[in-house]
Amino acid sequence: MKKVLASVITVVILGIALYFTAIYYITYSEGYRAGELVKFSNKGLIFKTWEGEISQGVSEAQVFTFSVEDKNKDVIKLLKDFQGKDVKLTYKERFSTFPWLGETKYYVIKVEKTE
């Protein structure tokens, strides 16, 4: 009975570890978005995360929301500097997210100012 219980617990722990690893490291898609940077803030009650929005048109439906991980200090600084400017964002999309990484599945990894 102890061997069966130990095996079940081991399988559950490995499954959870595999799930978290897949969510963090496997990229669902990568791409680019361009628009005017209208919002960039550090928000949250328990987990402070960097969240932003770019406007890609006139209506509210054309707003792209994104997150930036804390480890990307250079991207955070550039986004602060480019507030209100037109930018091109390079992002990666994950299957899901964790509360301590950000609110969205889209994580910006590079930012460029456009003309």
C-alpha positions as CSV (number, residue, x, y, z in Angstrom):
1,M,0.0,0.0,0.0
2,K,2.9,2.4,0.8
3,K,4.4,1.8,-2.6
4,V,1.2,2.6,-4.4
5,L,0.7,5.8,-2.4
6,A,4.3,6.8,-3.0
7,S,4.0,6.2,-6.7
8,V,0.8,8.2,-6.9
9,I,2.3,11.1,-5.0
10,T,5.4,11.0,-7.3
11,V,3.3,11.0,-10.4
12,V,1.2,14.0,-9.1
13,I,4.3,16.0,-8.2
14,L,6.0,15.3,-11.6
15,G,2.8,16.2,-13.4
16,I,2.6,19.5,-11.5
17,A,6.2,20.3,-12.2
18,L,5.8,19.4,-15.9
19,Y,2.7,21.7,-16.1
20,F,4.5,24.7,-14.6
21,T,7.6,24.1,-16.7
22,A,5.5,23.9,-19.9
23,I,3.5,27.0,-19.1
24,Y,6.7,29.0,-18.4
25,Y,9.1,27.8,-21.1
26,I,6.9,26.7,-24.1
27,T,6.0,29.6,-26.3
28,Y,2.6,29.3,-28.1
29,S,3.3,32.0,-30.6
30,E,5.6,34.9,-31.3
31,G,4.9,38.1,-33.2
32,Y,4.9,41.9,-33.5
33,R,2.3,44.6,-32.7
34,A,2.6,48.3,-33.5
35,G,0.6,51.2,-32.2
36,E,0.6,54.1,-29.8
37,L,1.7,53.3,-26.2
38,V,-1.2,54.6,-24.2
39,K,-0.6,52.9,-20.8
40,F,2.2,51.3,-18.9
41,S,2.1,50.7,-15.2
42,N,3.3,48.6,-12.3
43,K,0.2,47.3,-10.6
44,G,-1.2,44.6,-8.3
45,L,-1.9,44.0,-4.6
46,I,0.1,41.0,-3.8
47,F,2.2,40.5,-7.0
48,K,3.3,43.8,-8.6
49,T,3.5,43.3,-12.4
50,W,4.2,45.5,-15.3
51,E,1.2,45.9,-17.6
52,G,0.6,48.0,-20.7
53,E,-1.6,48.8,-23.6
54,I,-1.1,50.0,-27.1
55,S,-3.8,51.5,-29.2
56,Q,-3.9,50.1,-32.7
57,G,-6.8,52.1,-34.0
58,V,-9.8,54.3,-33.1
59,S,-12.0,51.8,-31.2
60,E,-11.6,50.1,-27.9
61,A,-11.6,46.8,-29.7
62,Q,-8.2,47.6,-31.2
63,V,-6.3,47.7,-27.9
64,F,-3.5,45.2,-27.3
65,T,-2.8,44.5,-23.7
66,F,0.6,43.0,-22.6
67,S,2.8,42.2,-19.7
68,V,6.6,42.6,-19.1
69,E,8.5,40.4,-16.8
70,D,10.6,42.1,-14.1
71,K,13.8,40.6,-15.5
72,N,13.5,42.7,-18.7
73,K,14.7,45.9,-17.1
74,D,15.8,47.4,-20.4
75,V,12.3,46.9,-21.9
76,I,10.6,48.4,-18.9
77,K,12.9,51.5,-19.1
78,L,12.2,51.9,-22.8
79,L,8.4,51.6,-22.3
80,K,8.5,54.3,-19.6
81,D,10.4,56.6,-22.0
82,F,8.2,55.9,-25.0
83,Q,4.9,56.7,-23.2
84,G,2.5,58.3,-25.8
85,K,4.8,57.5,-28.7
86,D,4.3,55.0,-31.6
87,V,6.1,51.7,-30.8
88,K,6.7,48.3,-32.3
89,L,6.5,45.5,-29.8
90,T,8.0,42.0,-30.1
91,Y,6.1,39.6,-27.9
92,K,5.8,35.9,-27.1
93,E,2.5,34.3,-26.2
94,R,2.3,31.6,-23.6
95,F,-0.5,29.0,-23.1
96,S,-1.4,30.5,-19.7
97,T,0.2,32.8,-17.1
98,F,1.0,32.9,-13.4
99,P,-0.1,35.7,-11.1
100,W,3.4,36.7,-10.3
101,L,4.4,37.1,-14.0
102,G,1.6,39.2,-15.3
103,E,-2.1,39.5,-16.1
104,T,-1.9,38.6,-19.8
105,K,-0.5,35.8,-21.9
106,Y,1.4,38.2,-24.0
107,Y,4.9,39.1,-22.8
108,V,6.9,41.8,-24.5
109,I,10.6,40.9,-25.0
110,K,11.6,43.9,-27.2
111,V,10.4,47.4,-28.0
112,E,11.3,49.8,-30.7
113,K,10.2,53.4,-31.3
114,T,8.6,53.9,-34.8
115,E,8.2,57.0,-36.8
